[in-house]
Amino acid sequence: MLDAFSEPNFRKALDKFVEQGPSNIILDLSKIDFVDSSGLGALVQLVKKAQTANGGLQVVTNPRVTQTVKLVRLEKFLSLQESVDAAVANLSK
């Protein structure tokens, strides 16, 4: 679950990773069953931060999370992928 309660810890952990990690990141959220507006906000901020660092962030999701993201029309901005393999293949394009 990525909601208002878990978002601060999620953002704190991933902010450090985006700042110090590789330029292209694949974030696997396929086991997450719920994302609220706080979680979506955190994902948007992470993508922006990764882009600022001349990198990118792709999000692997499941149908439930994808549906939530599509409701707010962020599926392209968040680079949603169906699997880690698809995300890796997308990196090489």
All heavy atoms as an XYZ file, in Angstrom:
708
protein
N       0.843     -1.166      0.000
C       0.000      0.000      0.000
C       0.895      1.238      0.000
O       1.836      1.336      0.780
C      -0.908     -0.017      1.237
C      -1.906      1.081      1.234
S      -3.078      1.060      2.621
C      -3.657     -0.597      2.630
N       0.618      2.138     -0.908
C       1.329      3.404     -0.979
C       0.288      4.499     -0.769
O      -0.417      4.897     -1.688
C       2.043      3.542     -2.325
C       2.870      4.793     -2.555
C       3.881      5.020     -1.424
C       3.591      4.704     -3.883
N       0.185      4.944      0.490
C      -0.843      5.903      0.853
C      -0.243      7.026      1.686
O       0.974      7.116      1.840
C      -1.978      5.208      1.601
C      -1.515      4.510      2.876
O      -0.334      4.606      3.238
O      -2.362      3.863      3.517
N      -1.092      7.872      2.235
C      -0.632      9.023      3.012
C       0.211      8.595      4.215
O       1.133      9.309      4.611
C      -1.829      9.846      3.475
N      -0.069      7.447      4.772
C       0.682      6.969      5.928
C       2.085      6.491      5.538
O       3.063      6.800      6.201
C      -0.090      5.835      6.627
C       0.615      5.290      7.833
C       0.665      6.008      9.012
C       1.239      4.060      7.773
C       1.330      5.510     10.119
C       1.916      3.548      8.873
C       1.950      4.280     10.050
N       2.189      5.744      4.454
C       3.479      5.174      4.060
C       4.305      6.094      3.150
O       5.509      5.902      3.000
C       3.266      3.831      3.347
O       2.518      4.004      2.164
N       3.670      7.089      2.568
C       4.337      7.956      1.588
C       5.590      8.654      2.115
O       6.607      8.685      1.408
C       3.330      8.978      1.034
C       3.886      9.921      0.010
C       4.432     11.187      0.619
O       3.969     11.589      1.695
O       5.342     11.775      0.003
N       5.595      9.229      3.326
C       6.818      9.909      3.785
C       8.041      8.986      3.835
O       9.124      9.382      3.392
C       6.450     10.422      5.182
C       4.963     10.544      5.160
C       4.491      9.414      4.293
N       7.877      7.780      4.338
C       9.002      6.837      4.381
C       9.402      6.382      2.985
O      10.584      6.234      2.685
C       8.664      5.621      5.252
C       8.580      5.976      6.713
O       9.230      6.908      7.177
N       7.761      5.247      7.438
N       8.424      6.143      2.141
C       8.676      5.752      0.754
C       9.486      6.833      0.046
O      10.506      6.568     -0.575
C       7.329      5.527      0.056
C       7.422      5.258     -1.414
C       7.715      3.990     -1.884
C       7.182      6.274     -2.339
C       7.782      3.733     -3.252
C       7.243      6.019     -3.700
C       7.548      4.744     -4.153
N       9.031      8.071      0.166
C       9.705      9.179     -0.504
C      11.117      9.373      0.035
O      12.063      9.576     -0.728
C       8.905     10.464     -0.357
C       9.492     11.601     -1.190
C       8.816     12.922     -0.898
N       7.400     12.901     -1.140
C       6.799     13.633     -2.065
N       7.500     14.412     -2.840
N       5.504     13.582     -2.198
N      11.269      9.298      1.344
C      12.590      9.483      1.956
C      13.585      8.437      1.451
O      14.711      8.760      1.078
C      12.471      9.412      3.479
C      13.750      9.696      4.217
C      13.523      9.672      5.716
C      14.813      9.921      6.460
N      14.623      9.869      7.903
N      13.156      7.188      1.428
C      14.041      6.108      0.981
C      14.384      6.243     -0.494
O      15.541      6.099     -0.891
C      13.389      4.757      1.251
N      13.395      6.536     -1.309
C      13.641      6.595     -2.748
C      14.298      7.891     -3.195
O      15.029      7.893     -4.185
C      12.356      6.332     -3.518
C      11.920      4.876     -3.419
C      10.588      4.654     -4.094
C      12.952      3.948     -4.014
N      14.083      8.978     -2.481
C      14.789     10.222     -2.808
C      16.296     10.000     -2.748
O      17.023     10.407     -3.649
C      14.413     11.345     -1.839
C      13.173     12.109     -2.263
O      12.742     11.960     -3.425
O      12.648     12.864     -1.426
N      16.752      9.343     -1.699
C      18.187      9.055     -1.563
C      18.672      8.181     -2.708
O      19.740      8.409     -3.268
C      18.481      8.348     -0.239
C      18.513      9.239      0.948
C      18.932      8.432      2.171
C      18.942      9.287      3.405
N      19.339      8.513      4.583
N      17.887      7.189     -3.056
C      18.278      6.270     -4.125
C      18.369      6.995     -5.461
O      19.308      6.794     -6.225
C      17.303      5.099     -4.216
C      17.774      4.008     -5.126
C      18.751      3.129     -4.716
C      17.262      3.881     -6.397
C      19.207      2.123     -5.559
C      17.710      2.884     -7.253
C      18.692      2.005     -6.825
N      17.405      7.859     -5.746
C      17.414      8.605     -7.004
C      18.625      9.535     -7.052
O      19.272      9.677     -8.082
C      16.090      9.389     -7.197
C      16.185     10.368     -8.353
C      14.935      8.423     -7.413
N      18.944     10.154     -5.928
C      20.085     11.066     -5.874
C      21.421     10.339     -6.015
O      22.337     10.831     -6.651
C      20.075     11.848     -4.565
C      18.952     12.855     -4.472
C      18.792     13.444     -3.077
O      19.600     13.115     -2.181
O      17.843     14.223     -2.893
N      21.533      9.161     -5.409
C      22.820      8.464     -5.356
C      22.917      7.260     -6.286
O      24.003      6.766     -6.527
C      23.091      7.987     -3.922
C      23.131      9.108     -2.926
C      23.132      8.594     -1.492
O      23.101      7.395     -1.250
N      23.163      9.514     -0.546
N      21.809      6.808     -6.787
C      21.786      5.566     -7.553
C      22.079      5.757     -9.019
O      22.556      6.806     -9.448
N      21.758      4.754     -9.802
C      21.983      4.820    -11.247
C      21.042      5.839    -11.895
O      20.039      6.238    -11.300
C      21.666      3.404    -11.718
C      20.752      2.862    -10.682
C      21.151      3.508     -9.386
N      21.360      6.225    -13.112
C      20.540      7.251    -13.771
C      19.184      6.720    -14.222
O      18.223      7.467    -14.284
C      21.297      7.846    -14.956
O      21.640      6.832    -15.878
N      19.094      5.442    -14.544
C      17.820      4.847    -14.950
C      17.377      3.841    -13.902
O      18.114      2.907    -13.584
C      17.949      4.167    -16.310
C      18.147      5.174    -17.411
O      17.289      6.022    -17.625
N      19.270      5.115    -18.084
N      16.178      4.048    -13.394
C      15.675      3.244    -12.277
C      14.378      2.558    -12.688
O      13.516      3.175    -13.335
C      15.424      4.135    -11.044
C      16.733      4.781    -10.602
C      14.779      3.349     -9.918
C      16.566      5.887     -9.595
N      14.243      1.306    -12.306
C      12.997      0.565    -12.480
C      12.428      0.320    -11.088
O      13.068     -0.308    -10.251
C      13.229     -0.773    -13.212
C      13.768     -0.510    -14.616
C      11.935     -1.587    -13.244
C      14.225     -1.749    -15.341
N      11.250      0.846    -10.854
C      10.581      0.711     -9.560
C       9.458     -0.308     -9.706
O       8.485     -0.088    -10.416
C      10.018      2.070     -9.128
C       9.287      2.143     -7.813
C      10.212      1.746     -6.658
C       8.746      3.544     -7.590
N       9.610     -1.452     -9.034
C       8.638     -2.538     -9.145
C       7.565     -2.396     -8.070
O       7.798     -2.693     -6.900
C       9.348     -3.883     -9.027
C       8.430     -5.066     -9.281
O       7.205     -4.862     -9.459
O       8.934     -6.199     -9.293
N       6.400     -1.950     -8.484
C       5.255     -1.816     -7.581
C       4.194     -2.867     -7.878
O       3.034     -2.700     -7.519
C       4.636     -0.414     -7.699
C       5.515      0.766     -7.333
C       4.733      2.067     -7.483
C       6.040      0.631     -5.910
N       4.594     -3.945     -8.522
C       3.625     -4.957     -8.943
C       2.938     -5.668     -7.776
O       1.866     -6.231     -7.948
C       4.281     -5.978     -9.866
O       5.338     -6.658     -9.202
N       3.520     -5.615     -6.597
C       2.915     -6.263     -5.425
C       2.087     -5.290     -4.583
O       1.484     -5.682     -3.586
C       3.994     -6.883     -4.528
C       4.881     -7.876     -5.244
C       4.146     -9.120     -5.610
C       5.125    -10.119     -6.196
N       4.557    -11.035     -7.098
N       2.057     -4.036     -4.985
C       1.275     -3.017     -4.277
C      -0.179     -3.141     -4.720
O      -0.471     -3.205     -5.915
C       1.803     -1.595     -4.602
C       3.254     -1.436     -4.184
C       0.915     -0.520     -4.002
C       3.480     -1.383     -2.706
N      -1.104     -3.145     -3.773
C      -2.504     -3.299     -4.161
C      -3.296     -2.003     -4.089
O      -4.450     -1.956     -4.506
C      -3.186     -4.381     -3.321
C      -3.215     -4.046     -1.836
O      -2.535     -3.099     -1.420
O      -3.928     -4.743     -1.105
N      -2.667     -0.919     -3.606
C      -3.405      0.340     -3.472
C      -2.446      1.516     -3.509
O      -1.411      1.490     -2.844
C      -4.189      0.358     -2.155
C      -4.918      1.635     -1.902
C      -6.124      1.897     -2.536
C      -4.408      2.593     -1.047
C      -6.799      3.087     -2.307
C      -5.080      3.778     -0.803
C      -6.288      4.018     -1.443
N      -2.789      2.531     -4.290
C      -2.041      3.782     -4.330
C      -3.066      4.914     -4.245
O      -4.025      4.944     -5.014
C      -1.223      3.920     -5.629
C      -0.531      5.269     -5.687
C      -0.213      2.804     -5.765
N      -2.861      5.832     -3.288
C      -3.764      6.978     -3.202
C      -3.080      8.214     -3.774
O      -1.994      8.132     -4.352
C      -4.258      7.195     -1.770
C      -3.199      7.732     -0.812
O      -2.054      7.996     -1.232
O      -3.529      7.908      0.376
N      -3.709      9.381     -3.628
C      -3.168     10.604     -4.221
C      -1.803     10.974     -3.648
O      -0.954     11.510     -4.365
C      -4.149     11.763     -4.037
O      -4.402     11.991     -2.666
N      -1.562     10.665     -2.384
C      -0.244     10.932     -1.795
C       0.823     10.080     -2.463
O       1.922     10.556     -2.752
C      -0.237     10.638     -0.290
O      -1.146     11.456      0.376
N       0.502      8.830     -2.712
C       1.427      7.928     -3.388
C       1.690      8.366     -4.814
O       2.834      8.346     -5.283
N       0.647      8.784     -5.511
C       0.824      9.279     -6.876
C       1.696     10.531     -6.886
O       2.554     10.690     -7.746
C      -0.535      9.577     -7.520
C      -1.393      8.367     -7.849
C      -2.777      8.810     -8.321
C      -0.728      7.484     -8.887
N       1.484     11.410     -5.914
C       2.304     12.617     -5.807
C       3.766     12.279     -5.592
O       4.659     12.899     -6.180
N       4.021     11.279     -4.760
C       5.401     10.856     -4.502
C       6.035     10.302     -5.771
O       7.199     10.600     -6.075
C       5.434      9.808     -3.392
N       5.291      9.526     -6.533
C       5.813      8.972     -7.781
C       6.130     10.078     -8.785
O       7.172     10.054     -9.449
C       4.825      7.973     -8.378
C       4.655      6.666     -7.616
C       3.507      5.853     -8.193
C       5.938      5.869     -7.612
N       5.249     11.055     -8.891
C       5.484     12.173     -9.809
C       6.756     12.914     -9.409
O       7.596     13.234    -10.256
C       4.263     13.125     -9.840
C       4.604     14.452    -10.515
C       3.088     12.452    -10.540
N       6.925     13.171     -8.116
C       8.119     13.877     -7.653
C       9.389     13.070     -7.924
O      10.427     13.628     -8.282
C       8.003     14.216     -6.170
C       6.965     15.276     -5.870
C       7.235     16.574     -6.619
O       8.352     17.055     -6.679
N       6.196     17.124     -7.220
N       9.328     11.759     -7.750
C      10.487     10.912     -8.025
C      10.859     10.923     -9.505
O      12.039     10.978     -9.851
C      10.223      9.486     -7.558
C      10.221      9.276     -6.050
C       9.699      7.887     -5.711
C      11.612      9.472     -5.487
N       9.861     10.874    -10.372
C      10.128     10.923    -11.814
C      10.775     12.257    -12.166
O      11.767     12.310    -12.903
C       8.839     10.693    -12.638
C       9.061     11.018    -14.105
C       8.363      9.259    -12.472
N      10.245     13.348    -11.637
C      10.819     14.667    -11.910
C      12.260     14.743    -11.420
O      13.124     15.279    -12.114
C       9.979     15.759    -11.254
C       8.671     16.012    -11.954
C       7.915     17.128    -11.270
C       6.607     17.428    -11.971
N       5.880     18.534    -11.323
N      12.516     14.215    -10.237
C      13.872     14.236     -9.685
C      14.817     13.405    -10.552
O      15.946     13.810    -10.813
C      13.869     13.719     -8.250
C      15.208     13.833     -7.558
C      15.095     13.458     -6.101
C      14.878     14.748     -5.362
N      15.064     14.636     -3.934
N      14.359     12.241    -11.005
C      15.188     11.389    -11.863
C      15.466     12.086    -13.191
O      16.585     12.023    -13.706
C      14.508     10.041    -12.090
N      14.476     12.766    -13.741
C      14.669     13.476    -15.004
C      15.640     14.641    -14.831
O      16.454     14.906    -15.716
C      13.328     13.991    -15.542
C      12.432     12.887    -16.041
C      11.040     13.365    -16.406
O      10.601     14.442    -15.996
N      10.320     12.556    -17.171
N      15.581     15.318    -13.712
C      16.501     16.412    -13.425
C      17.934     15.907    -13.368
O      18.859     16.615    -13.751
C      16.122     17.106    -12.094
O      14.793     17.610    -12.217
C      17.063     18.238    -11.759
N      18.120     14.684    -12.916
C      19.449     14.079    -12.827
C      19.839     13.405    -14.153
O      20.725     12.576    -14.188
C      19.480     13.065    -11.689
N      19.138     13.778    -15.244
C      19.399     13.222    -16.582
C      19.214     11.711    -16.643
O      19.941     11.014    -17.328
C      20.792     13.605    -17.086
C      20.902     15.090    -17.318
O      19.972     15.703    -17.826
N      22.018     15.669    -16.936
N      18.256     11.249    -15.903
C      17.949      9.822    -15.908
C      16.472      9.620    -16.151
O      15.797     10.461    -16.721
N      15.997      8.511    -15.698
C      14.590      8.210    -15.846
C      14.150      7.179    -14.834
O      14.976      6.516    -14.204
N      12.863      7.096    -14.649
C      12.292      6.142    -13.714
C      11.100      5.497    -14.402
O      10.238      6.195    -14.923
C      11.863      6.859    -12.430
C      11.366      5.950    -11.327
C      11.992      6.356    -10.000
C       9.869      6.006    -11.206
N      11.082      4.179    -14.434
C       9.963      3.425    -14.982
C       9.302      2.678    -13.835
O       9.982      2.182    -12.949
C      10.446      2.443    -16.038
C      11.066      3.140    -17.222
C      11.456      2.149    -18.267
O      10.598      1.522    -18.879
N      12.750      1.985    -18.441
N       7.995      2.600    -13.894
C       7.233      1.979    -12.818
C       6.561      0.716    -13.330
O       5.775      0.760    -14.275
C       6.181      2.960    -12.265
C       5.401      2.332    -11.122
C       6.836      4.262    -11.815
N       6.889     -0.403    -12.705
C       6.239     -1.686    -13.014
C       5.018     -1.784    -12.115
O       5.123     -1.614    -10.897
C       7.202     -2.868    -12.761
C       6.495     -4.188    -13.023
C       8.456     -2.731    -13.616
N       3.877     -2.030    -12.724
C       2.638     -2.064    -11.945
C       1.840     -3.329    -12.232
O       2.222     -4.150    -13.045
C       1.743     -0.852    -12.268
O       1.320     -0.927    -13.620
C       2.434      0.455    -11.996
N       0.738     -3.415    -11.544
C      -0.235     -4.476    -11.769
C      -1.515     -3.809    -12.285
O      -1.611     -2.583    -12.292
C      -0.461     -5.275    -10.483
C      -0.923     -4.388     -9.341
O      -1.809     -3.556     -9.502
N      -0.313     -4.542     -8.181
N      -2.501     -4.573    -12.717
C      -3.712     -3.955    -13.278
C      -4.423     -2.985    -12.334
O      -4.939     -1.958    -12.778
C      -4.611     -5.159    -13.595
C      -3.646     -6.270    -13.853
C      -2.506     -6.033    -12.886
N      -4.418     -3.276    -11.061
C      -5.126     -2.404    -10.116
C      -4.457     -1.033    -10.004
O      -5.118     -0.003    -10.028
C      -5.195     -3.081     -8.754
C      -6.045     -2.330     -7.788
C      -6.288     -3.129     -6.552
N      -7.137     -2.348     -5.675
C      -7.887     -2.851     -4.760
N      -7.911     -4.151     -4.584
N      -8.613     -2.088     -4.004
N      -3.129     -1.028     -9.871
C      -2.397      0.239     -9.783
C      -2.472      0.970    -11.121
O      -2.654      2.191    -11.161
C      -0.939      0.009     -9.343
C      -0.124      1.279     -9.433
C      -0.899     -0.547     -7.922
N      -2.354      0.237    -12.210
C      -2.442      0.853    -13.535
C      -3.779      1.569    -13.705
O      -3.836      2.691    -14.222
C      -2.263     -0.208    -14.638
O      -0.964     -0.781    -14.501
C      -2.410      0.399    -16.019
N      -4.844      0.956    -13.254
C      -6.170      1.564    -13.350
C      -6.211      2.890    -12.588
O      -6.737      3.887    -13.095
C      -7.230      0.608    -12.817
C      -8.632      1.160    -12.873
C      -9.652      0.204    -12.285
O      -9.310     -0.725    -11.549
N     -10.912      0.423    -12.594
N      -5.653      2.916    -11.397
C      -5.626      4.144    -10.598
C      -4.828      5.228    -11.304
O      -5.260      6.384    -11.378
C      -5.018      3.870     -9.203
O      -5.805      2.873     -8.554
C      -4.971      5.124     -8.363
N      -3.667      4.869    -11.836
C      -2.813      5.838    -12.521
C      -3.499      6.370    -13.781
O      -3.440      7.565    -14.071
C      -1.436      5.215    -12.849
C      -0.613      6.145    -13.712
C      -0.689      4.867    -11.569
N      -4.186      5.501    -14.498
C      -4.875      5.928    -15.716
C      -6.027      6.888    -15.416
O      -6.354      7.740    -16.237
C      -5.382      4.721    -16.503
C      -4.281      4.026    -17.263
C      -4.824      2.905    -18.115
C      -3.725      2.321    -18.976
N      -4.227      1.285    -19.881
N      -6.640      6.754    -14.251
C      -7.727      7.663    -13.877
C      -7.264      9.115    -13.848
O      -8.042     10.026    -14.132
C      -8.314      7.282    -12.507
C      -9.222      6.075    -12.472
C      -9.559      5.712    -11.028
C     -10.486      6.315    -13.273
N      -6.005      9.334    -13.500
C      -5.465     10.691    -13.429
C      -4.554     10.999    -14.623
O      -3.851     12.002    -14.636
C      -4.750     10.960    -12.085
C      -5.742     10.957    -10.941
C      -3.647      9.961    -11.842
N      -4.556     10.093    -15.600
C      -3.842     10.269    -16.870
C      -2.337     10.485    -16.698
O      -1.750     11.326    -17.357
C      -4.461     11.401    -17.672
C      -5.904     11.137    -17.996
C      -6.520     12.251    -18.774
N      -7.933     12.008    -18.928
C      -8.552     12.012    -20.085
N      -7.897     12.242    -21.187
N      -9.842     11.802    -20.141
N      -1.728      9.691    -15.834
C      -0.284      9.781    -15.606
C       0.476      8.571    -16.119
O       1.667      8.435    -15.872
C       0.004      9.944    -14.100
C      -0.326     11.289    -13.497
C      -0.174     11.244    -11.978
C       0.555     12.375    -14.086
N      -0.198      7.688    -16.861
C       0.450      6.444    -17.270
C       1.676      6.660    -18.154
O       2.679      5.966    -18.017
C      -0.533      5.478    -17.940
C      -1.138      5.962    -19.232
C      -2.402      6.788    -19.078
O      -2.720      7.256    -17.976
O      -3.084      6.974    -20.100
N       1.655      7.639    -19.028
C       2.821      7.899    -19.885
C       3.909      8.626    -19.109
O       5.085      8.323    -19.245
C       2.416      8.675    -21.127
C       1.613      7.828    -22.090
C       1.288      8.556    -23.358
C       0.447      7.627    -24.235
N      -0.079      8.298    -25.386
N       3.523      9.598    -18.309
C       4.507     10.350    -17.520
C       5.270      9.427    -16.576
O       6.475      9.567    -16.398
C       3.823     11.473    -16.737
C       4.784     12.273    -15.917
C       5.607     13.214    -16.514
C       4.881     12.074    -14.545
C       6.517     13.940    -15.764
C       5.780     12.791    -13.793
C       6.598     13.731    -14.403
N       4.575      8.469    -15.973
C       5.212      7.548    -15.029
C       5.862      6.356    -15.729
O       6.433      5.499    -15.066
C       4.195      7.045    -14.001
C       3.628      8.104    -13.059
C       2.589      7.486    -12.128
C       4.719      8.785    -12.257
N       5.788      6.298    -17.038
C       6.388      5.202    -17.818
C       5.987      3.839    -17.267
O       6.827      3.014    -16.912
C       7.910      5.328    -17.851
O       8.309      6.513    -18.470
N       4.685      3.615    -17.185
C       4.187      2.346    -16.646
C       4.597      1.183    -17.531
O       4.525      1.263    -18.758
C       2.670      2.363    -16.520
C       2.062      3.354    -15.539
C       0.563      3.098    -15.421
C       2.718      3.295    -14.178
N       5.006      0.105    -16.891
C       5.408     -1.118    -17.582
C       4.670     -2.286    -16.934
O       4.379     -2.259    -15.744
C       6.913     -1.333    -17.472
C       7.736     -0.189    -18.023
C       7.558      0.008    -19.515
O       7.368     -0.945    -20.254
N       7.614      1.256    -19.957
N       4.410     -3.325    -17.729
C       3.688     -4.499    -17.230
C       4.577     -5.458    -16.457
O       4.084     -6.267    -15.678
C       3.019     -5.233    -18.377
C       1.916     -4.441    -19.031
C       1.269     -5.200    -20.175
O       1.651     -6.362    -20.435
O       0.377     -4.631    -20.806
N       5.882     -5.409    -16.701
C       6.800     -6.331    -16.031
C       8.193     -5.711    -15.980
O       8.485     -4.755    -16.700
C       6.873     -7.665    -16.782
O       7.498     -7.463    -18.044
N       9.031     -6.287    -15.138
C      10.418     -5.836    -15.053
C      11.105     -6.076    -16.394
O      11.875     -5.230    -16.867
C      11.159     -6.517    -13.886
C      12.648     -6.199    -13.911
C      10.548     -6.116    -12.546
N      10.825     -7.206    -17.028
C      11.422     -7.506    -18.329
C      11.052     -6.443    -19.364
O      11.896     -6.012    -20.160
C      11.002     -8.889    -18.831
C      11.619    -10.019    -18.027
O      12.673     -9.793    -17.387
O      11.044    -11.126    -18.047
N       9.805     -6.013    -19.356
C       9.375     -4.967    -20.295
C      10.086     -3.654    -19.995
O      10.474     -2.921    -20.910
C       7.867     -4.785    -20.217
N      10.268     -3.349    -18.717
C      10.974     -2.122    -18.331
C      12.429     -2.163    -18.771
O      12.961     -1.183    -19.293
C      10.872     -1.898    -16.829
N      13.084     -3.306    -18.595
C      14.479     -3.460    -19.019
C      14.568     -3.316    -20.532
O      15.463     -2.635    -21.056
C      15.058     -4.818    -18.548
C      16.398     -5.099    -19.189
C      15.174     -4.835    -17.028
N      13.655     -3.929    -21.244
C      13.656     -3.826    -22.707
C      13.444     -2.382    -23.134
O      14.035     -1.914    -24.112
C      12.572     -4.724    -23.295
N      12.614     -1.653    -22.397
C      12.349     -0.254    -22.718
C      13.584      0.620    -22.499
O      13.762      1.628    -23.174
C      11.165      0.263    -21.888
C      10.629      1.569    -22.407
O      10.418      1.720    -23.602
N      10.413      2.498    -21.521
N      14.442      0.233    -21.581
C      15.682      0.976    -21.337
C      16.607      0.948    -22.544
O      17.328      1.897    -22.805
C      16.436      0.412    -20.125
C      15.882      0.704    -18.757
C      16.711      0.002    -17.700
C      15.818      2.196    -18.485
N      16.594     -0.155    -23.263
C      17.507     -0.303    -24.382
C      16.995      0.344    -25.667
O      17.662      0.291    -26.687
C      17.813     -1.782    -24.615
O      16.636     -2.504    -24.900
N      15.835      0.945    -25.630
C      15.274      1.623    -26.821
C      15.901      2.987    -27.006
O      16.325      3.660    -26.177
C      13.756      1.780    -26.687
C      13.041      0.466    -26.835
C      11.564      0.708    -26.770
C      10.807     -0.588    -26.912
N       9.382     -0.421    -26.831
